[in-house]
């Protein structure tokens, strides 16, 4: 599923992108642990 990023959610999308793709491991690990049980579709 593709989602369109709009001006309203661009700041949040940028924050999440930085967490998931950034150099720091701890924020990524916390994000994954927090939302892992809510995942419905996972593309590995």
DRENBAZA-279019 format. One line per 2 residues: number of its first residue (from 1); for each residue y, x, z of C-alpha. Coordinates in Angstrom, 3 decimals, padded with zeros to 6 digits. Example, Ala and Ser with C-alpha at 12.3 -4.5 7.8 and 13.67 -1.06 7.14 Angstrom:
% DRENBAZA-279019
1> -004.500 012.300 007.800 ~ -001.060 013.670 007.140
//
This chain:
% DRENBAZA-279019
1> 000.000 000.000 000.000 ~ 003.383 001.375 -000.955
3> 006.392 000.521 001.169 ~ 009.955 000.695 -000.071
5> 012.325 002.573 002.215 ~ 015.652 000.804 002.505
7> 018.929 001.892 004.055 ~ 018.091 -000.154 007.157
9> 014.864 001.736 007.849 ~ 015.625 005.117 006.261
11> 016.533 006.731 009.593 ~ 013.266 005.564 011.204
13> 011.248 006.655 008.149 ~ 012.869 010.093 008.323
15> 012.052 010.361 012.040 ~ 008.391 009.457 011.472
17> 008.152 011.803 008.478 ~ 009.487 014.649 010.618
19> 006.935 013.874 013.342 ~ 003.982 013.749 010.946
21> 004.952 016.570 008.582 ~ 006.982 018.838 010.862
23> 006.043 022.185 012.351 ~ 005.611 020.917 015.910
25> 002.078 019.826 016.790 ~ 002.690 018.012 020.093
27> 004.861 015.160 018.706 ~ 002.329 014.610 015.877
29> -000.574 014.552 018.336 ~ 001.225 012.054 020.586
31> 002.072 009.828 017.603 ~ -001.543 009.808 016.406
33> -002.897 009.103 019.887 ~ -000.398 006.281 020.389
35> -001.088 004.478 017.104 ~ -004.730 005.406 016.355
37> -006.179 002.124 017.617 ~ -003.739 000.090 015.488
39> -004.847 001.638 012.169 ~ -006.371 -000.897 009.783
41> -006.581 001.174 006.592 ~ -007.167 004.915 006.654
43> -007.244 007.063 003.537 ~ -008.951 010.364 004.274
//
